[in-house]
């Protein structure tokens, strides 16, 4: 499972969700430090670089 987290998100805050994400089995967590809510738009190059290897490893 891939989880990309926007660390500056004021709506869905990491502090309220870190335990749930950490409990996920086999999670690949990538934190996007400069994104407010949409890292695929706000940090598109970094998001692409993070998600493509994950997607490439899927069966």
C-alpha positions as CSV (number, residue, x, y, z in Angstrom):
1,X,0.0,0.0,0.0
2,X,1.3,3.5,-0.9
3,X,0.4,6.4,1.3
4,X,1.6,9.9,0.2
5,X,1.0,12.5,2.9
6,X,0.9,16.2,2.5
7,X,2.5,17.5,5.7
8,X,1.1,21.0,5.5
9,X,-2.5,19.8,5.1
10,X,-4.7,21.8,7.4
11,X,-7.7,19.5,6.8
12,X,-6.3,16.1,7.2
13,X,-3.5,16.4,9.7
14,X,-0.7,14.0,10.1
15,X,-0.8,14.3,13.9
16,X,-4.3,12.9,13.9
17,X,-3.6,10.0,11.5
18,X,-0.1,8.8,12.0
19,X,-1.1,5.9,14.3
20,X,-3.6,4.6,11.7
21,X,-1.1,4.9,8.9
22,X,1.6,3.3,10.9
23,X,-0.7,0.3,11.7
24,X,-1.1,-0.5,8.0
25,X,0.8,-3.6,7.0
26,X,3.4,-3.3,4.3
27,X,2.9,0.4,3.9
28,X,5.1,2.6,1.8
29,X,4.9,6.1,3.4
30,X,6.2,9.1,1.6
31,X,5.8,12.5,3.3
32,X,5.6,15.6,1.1
33,X,6.9,18.3,3.4
34,X,5.8,21.3,1.2
35,X,2.3,20.3,0.2
36,X,-0.9,21.7,1.7
37,X,-3.4,19.1,0.5
38,X,-2.6,17.8,-3.0
39,X,1.0,16.7,-3.3
40,X,0.3,15.3,-6.8
41,X,-0.3,19.0,-7.8
42,X,1.8,20.9,-5.4
43,X,4.9,18.7,-5.6
44,X,4.2,16.9,-8.9
45,X,7.8,15.9,-9.7
46,X,8.4,14.5,-6.2
47,X,5.1,12.7,-6.2
48,X,5.8,11.2,-9.6
49,X,9.2,10.1,-8.5
50,X,7.8,8.5,-5.3
51,X,4.7,6.8,-6.8
52,X,6.2,5.4,-10.1
53,X,8.6,2.9,-8.5
54,X,5.7,1.7,-6.2
55,X,3.4,1.3,-9.2
56,X,6.1,-0.5,-11.2
57,X,6.4,-3.1,-8.5
58,X,2.8,-4.1,-8.6
59,X,1.8,-7.4,-10.2
